[in-house]
Amino acid sequence: MRKSYLIHISLFAFLISLFSGCTRYQLGSHTDFPFKTIYIQPVSNKSFAPQSQAIISRLITREFERDGRLVIASKETSEVTLITNLLEINRTFDASTEDDTRFARKIVITLIADCTLIDTSTGQPYFSNRKVSATTDTYTDSGHIQAEYQAIPVLSQRLASNISHLVLDIW
């Protein structure tokens, strides 16, 4: 009798701990921002990454939509404005063949942007001219131009993700 009583109490305690363990769980981040809406200004391009500003603008918007902590609003109704300028794209030759050191097989491509987040009502920046970069490796076995062309979508997605983290993470 005493043994079954202890088993019931142990089982009851286990069930209580099991169901109360996740009562404070919250999906996503619980960061409270001083703003709820954001306008994402179309990206400007001062780099030699042709026509990438439209793609990166769309990808940044998609990153904020996916996160869901801020609502994307129009310029007139938003509380903050995100301004992004593509500054430069760099190529660094990283690996070469054993026979010919002049023939680079691996190219590291880096895209650098400059971001500013401004309070729409006061014009004061939350942060200004913060550099954000994204890097990807590409291999030129199938041709230099083709390899870079295939790397740009990956590089653009990484840059958009890094820009959204700049705004959404604690600064």
Secondary structure, DSSP 8 states (H G I E B T S, - for coil): -HHHHHHHHHHHHHHHHHHHTTTT--SS-----S-SEEEE---EE-SS-TTHHHHHHHHHHHHHHHH-SSEE--TTT-SEEEEEEEEEEEEEEEEE-SS-TTSEEEEEEEEEEEEEEEETTT--EEEEEEEEEEEEEEEGGG-HHHHHHHHHHHHHHHHHHHHHHHHHS--
